[in-house]
Amino acid sequence: MKKVCLALIIVMALTLLLSGCKGATFTMTGSGSKVSIEVSDAEDGAYAESFDISVGKDRYVNIASALDKGQLQIEFVEITKITRADKSDEIIYGDIVATETVGPNETKDLEIPRDDYVLQLTAIGNTNGKVTVEVKKK
């Protein structure tokens, strides 16, 4: 009886794992001045947040979309980053400084104040493709 019960538990656990494995909707790579965002069939309202990026003096932000469907709303949220040697970094969120929405094959340049930001991303419609957000020299 114990073997049958254990077998049922294992089968149920595998079924739950396999049914829940859809894959990541947003995948982000990059550094402190560039974020490459890959969106994989995100449903309307899907949300993600990037790592922090820095906009310095005499810089602007270039957003290049290679989406093949849908739109991506990008909010630039000011942050204060507190670094401590004995703990992980703490991030304090401030105001949303700018909001841009990009669709398939759009490119936008954006002037925002010198600061550190986190990108908050929201899919509009069923969204798929890539978007690059890069801080560039003027």
N, C-alpha and C positions, 0 to 999 in steps of 0.2 A: 504493500500500500504506500509506503514511504517513497519508493522509486517512481510510482505512477504520479504521485503528488508533485515530486521534484521535477519530473518530466513536464507536467502541465505548467508549472511555474516558469520553467525555462522557455517553453514554447510561447507563453503569453508575453514574457519579457522580450523575446526576439521579435514578436509581432509588433509590440509597441515601438521598439527601436526602429524597425524597418519602416513602419508607417510614418514615423516622425522625421525621417531623414530626407528633407527636401533640399538642403544645401543653403548656403548663405545668400541672402538677397542683396546685401551691399558688401563689397570687398574693397578695402582701401589700402593703398601703399603710398610711400613717399617719405618726405623729410619735413623739416620745419618751414620750407618755403614752397613745397609742391605736394599736392594731394591728387592721386589718380584714383578715381572712383569707378568701380565696375558694378553696374546694376543688372541683376539677373531676374528678369520677369517679376519685378516688384509690383504688388497690387497697390491700388490707389490708397494713399494714406500711410504706406510703409515708411518707417522712420529709422534714421541712423544718425550717429554723431561721430565726427572725425577726431583725430588727435589734434593737438594745438599747432597752429602756424603763426609765424611772425611777419608783420608788415613793418618794414623799417622806413627811414627817411628817404625821400625821393623814389618811392616804389609805388606800383599800382598792382592790381590783381587782374589777371587774365583768366577768363572762364571759357574753355573750349569744349563744346559738346559734340560727341559722336554717337548720340542716342539714335536708335533706329525706330523707337516708338515711345510715346508718352512724354512727360516733362519732369524735370527735377527742380524743386524749390530749394534754394541754398540760403540759409540765414547765417550771417557773420555775427557771432556772439562774443563780446569782449570778455576776457578772462583775466584773473590774477592768479598766477601760479606761485605757490609757496613750496619751496624745496627744503627738505630737512634731511640731514645725513642719516638719521636713524629710522626714518619712515618713508613711505612712498609720497610722491608729490601730491599736494592738495590743490584743487582747482576751485576757485570761487567765480561763479558766473555773474556777469554784469548785463548790460543792455544789448539788445540786438541793434547793431549799427547799420546794417544793410540787408536787404532781401532781394535776391535775383532769381528769376525762373528762366530756365533754358529748355528748349525743345531740340528736336533733331537738327544736327549740323548748324547750330548757332554758336557765335563767338561774341563775348561781351568783355569790355574793359571796365573796371570799377575802381574809383578812387575812394579809399577809406582811410581814416586816420591811422597814424603809426601806433601799433599796439599788438598784443597777442590775442588770437581768436581761436574759437572752436567753430567748425561748420556743422550746423544742424540741417540734415537733409530730409526732405519729404517727397515721396513719389506722388505725382499727379497723373491719374489714369494708370493703365498698365504700362510700366516703364521698363525699358531694356536698352543696354548699351554702355558707353563709357563717357565720363566727363572728367576733364583735367582742370584743376584750380591751381594756378601758379602765380607766385609773387615775382614780378619782374622789375628791372630798373627802368626809370623814365628816360 
